[in-house]
Amino acid sequence: MASKLIVNEIEHTDGSGTAVTMAKATIADATLTSATLTGGTIGSTVTGTLGSGVTGGSGLDAVSGDMKYMGKKVVSSSTASSDFVHNVAITGGTPDFSSTYCAHLFIVENYRPATDGGQMRAWYSDDTGTSFETTGYDGFSEHGNADNDTNLQATDSFRMGTSIQGGSYATEGWSGHCWLHGASVTDSSLWNFDGMWQTGSSNFYAIKGWFWSHSPTNGVAIDGIRFGFHSGNINTGTVRMYGLKA
């Protein structure tokens, strides 16, 4: 017959300030207070709600679910670009462009050019950020307000801005989201985005687009993404990166 221990409290012999270690223990119907979980797996049959203050160690992959936060890049003064490169740590995490993830999401918040005329762009790298490609892109984007839609094409970048953007950098910020699909697949990776920016004090333009990184017959695995403007620096803005597990 199995043994049973019935107690109200467990305390280390050195006092309550010393941690108690339990190996291969099963804890049922328990409340953990001020506990730190440093490894292990939360099984699929576990039910309930994790409080907002719960944090887990690097081994608790199940806490993050299928969408993993990979960090952010914040620009607060004039900067040439914001780069997200495979296995290079950034604020709050580390980008991972491996086959663990089938898609990556970038949330862009209030990206502003440092000089007038700057148009929003993104580029990809296939050599872990040593260089970012400026040729071979294919696709289109369209922008407009009301009925003033204009189709745009670009071969030098993922084009996410136009000459209308950047007329007065002090009031023009780009916000939206961008998806990169199939980064680790050596076929043509798809980049699609949806955003808008303010032009002046009361006008807004929406822009959306679809781009292929390169020809499917000349495919490469993408391991870096750069955000910036076609000319001039970034004045301010934040980009957050997430990975969707395959």
N, C-alpha and C positions, 0 to 999 in steps of 0.2 A: 504494500500500500504506500502511496506517495506521502511524503511528509508535508506538514502544513505549519507555517510560522505565522502566528497572529500577534501583531504588535501595533501600538499606536504611533510609534516614532522610532526611526533608525538614526543613530548618531555615531560618528567615529569616536574611538576611544581617546583621541587627542582633543576632542571638543567639537562643537558645532561648526567651527570655522574650517574644518578639514573635510575634504571631499571623501565620500564613501564610494568605493568601486564595487560594482556587481557584474560578474562575468556570466554570460549566457543565461540571463534572467528574463523571464516573461512577466511583465507588469500588466495587470488587468484592472480596469475601472479605476485608474489612478489619476490624480491631478499633480502635474509637475510644476513646481514654483521656482522661478529663477534658475531653470535648468539650461544647460548648454549641450546640444547634440552635435558631436563632432564627426560622426560617420555613420554609415549604414544606409538602409533603404526603407522607405515608407511603402509598405505593400499596397497592392491595388484594392484590397478588401477593407482598408482602413476608411472609416467614415467619421464625420464630425467636422468642426471648423477650427482652423488655426487662427489664434488671435493676431491682431495687427502687430504685436511686438515680437512675434516669433521669428528667430533667425536660425539659420542652419549652416553647418560647415560645408566644405567643398564636396564631401561625399553624399550630401543629401540632394541629389539631382531631382528627386521626385517633387521637391518643394516648388521648383520653378515651372513644372509642367512642360507642355510642348513649346511654349514661347519663352526664350531665355533672353534676359537683358544682358547686353554685351558692353555697356558703357556709353559715355557721351563725350563730345568735344564742344567746349564752350569758348567762344571768341568774345573778348571784352575790349579789345583794342586792335588796331589795324594789323591784319595777319594775311599772308598770301593765300593760305588754303587750310582746310581741315581734312586730315587723312585718317582713314580707318584701314589698318593693315593687319593681316593675319598674324596672330600671336604676339602683337605689339600692344602692351597694356596702355589703356587710356583711363580717364577718370571713371571709376565705378565698375570697371570690368576689362575684358580682353576680347577683341574681335576674333571670331572663328569662322573662316570661310570654307571649312572642310565639308566632306560629304555627310557629316552628322546632321547638317541642315539643308533643307531643300529650297529655302528662300530666306531672304534677309529684308527686314523692314527698317527704314530710316525715317524718323520723325524730325522734320525741320521746323524750327521755331524762329520766326522774325529775323531771317537772314538779310542783312543790309550791306550794300556796297560801300566802300570807303570813299569812292569818288563817283561823280556823276557819270552815268552811261553804262555802269557795270551790269552785265546780264548774267543771270544765274546759270551755272553749268555744273556737271559732274563728269568725272573721267574714271576709267578703271585701270588697274595694274595687274600684270601676270608675272611679276618678278618681285613680289613682296615689297612693293613700294619703292624700289630703286628708280623706276620711271613709271609714268602714267601715259597711256596711249592717246595720241591726238589724231589718229587716222583710222579708217576702216569702220566707223560707226554707220548704221543705216536705220532709218525710221523717220518718224515725224512727230510733231507736237502742234497743238492748236491753242490759240488764246483769243480772248475777246471779252467784251462786256456788251450786253444787249445783243445786237445782231452783227457786231463787228468782228466776226470770227476770221482768223487768218491762219492758214496752214503753214507750218515751218518745217524745214528739213535741215539736217546737219550731218556731216561726216567726220567732224573733228571732236565730238563730245556728245554726252547726253544733254541735249539743249533744253533748258527749263526756264529760259527768259528771253525777252525780245528787246528791241530798241525802245519800246515804250517803257520798259522797266529801267530804272536807273536815271531818270531825268532829273530827280532831286533826291540824292541818297538819304538826306535827313528824314524823309517821310516815307521811304519805300522799303518795306520789309516783305520777304518771301516766306510764306508758311505753307506747309503741306506734308505729304508723305510720299515716299519712294520705295518701290519693291524691286529687289534684284532676285530673279529666279534662276536656279541652276548654276550657281557660281562655280561649283567644283566640277561640273560636267564639261568636257572638252567639245562641246557643240556651241552653237550660238546662244549666249545667255540673254535673257529678256529683262529689260529695265522699263518699268512703267511708273508713272507718277501722276499726282493730282495736287495742285496747289493754287494759291492766289497771292497777289501782292497789291499793296495800296499805292496808287499814283496820285500824289498830292493829298489834299486834306479830305476829299470826299469821294474819290474815284477808286474803284477796285477792278482788277482784271483777274480772270480765272485762266489757268493753263493746265493742260493735261497732255500726255504723250506716251508713245510706245517706241522703244528703240531696241535694236539688236546690237550686241557688242562687236560682232564680227561675222564674217561668212561662216556658215556651218561646215564648209569644206576646209576651213582654216581655223578651227576652234582652239581655244586655250582655256585653261582654268583661271578664273578670276580670284585674286587673293588680296585685293585692295580697292578701295573707293576713295576718291578725292572730291571734295566740294569746294567751289570757289566761284569766281566771276570771270567772264571772258577777257576782261582787262581790269586792272586795279586790284586792290585788296578787299578782304572782308572787313567790315567795320565792327559789326556785332552779330551774334546769332548762336544758336545751339542746335546740335544734331544728336539725337539719341539712336542707338543701334540695337536691334533685336534679331534673334535667329529663330526660325521656325523649324523644329526638328522634323527630320524625314520620317 
